[in-house]
């Protein structure tokens, strides 16, 4: 028989999953706006960020209310604490996506410095990580959560590759500096998104196993 506490926790999880879908959409649209120099799509990303902000407040309030009124113990307590932290990471992922969208707007109408290959790949990896980490939470699969943490190295490697390539462009042609710096900023935003997804995976392991693995995977 489902208890009131379990119903409330399920409602929190549903909202966090809704927020995750919005975060994934935000990443995908911001990268698409960069690839296609689509200022209109980039502006849509900026407008929709308010939905993530609103959900963050709702989830925080729900989690705090459950902590105060239900005083959950053991795995239920770990779940609520994990959701509180994950909520913050998702909101920050949304903010980083808006940074990418801002850059897409700045670059709108300018000729492409180079075909975008590594940056979209970084986005694909981050989105895959984000989808899988919530599968890990649903299935209580700590092994999958740990494997997701390892994938962040792929994003870090691509970020350094983008940096080195664009630095070469700037060294060879000073006129490319502004454009290249914008793309470096986009790659850095995606690298930070990967870090936030890693945080979420670490929270997932804490929820499932009761073990804090932060700084242990380095």
Secondary structure, DSSP 8 states (H G I E B T S, - for coil): ---HHHHHHHHHHHHHHHHHHHHHHHHHHHHHHHHHT-HHHHHHHHHHHHHHHHHHHHHHHHHHHHHHHT---HHHHHHHHHHHHHHHHHHHHHHHHHHHHHHHHHHTTS--SS---HHHHHHHHHHHHHHHHHHHHHHT-HHHHHHHHHHHHHHHHHHHHHHHHHHHHHHH-GGGHHHHHHHHHHHHHHHHHHHHHHHHHHHHHHHHHS---TTT--
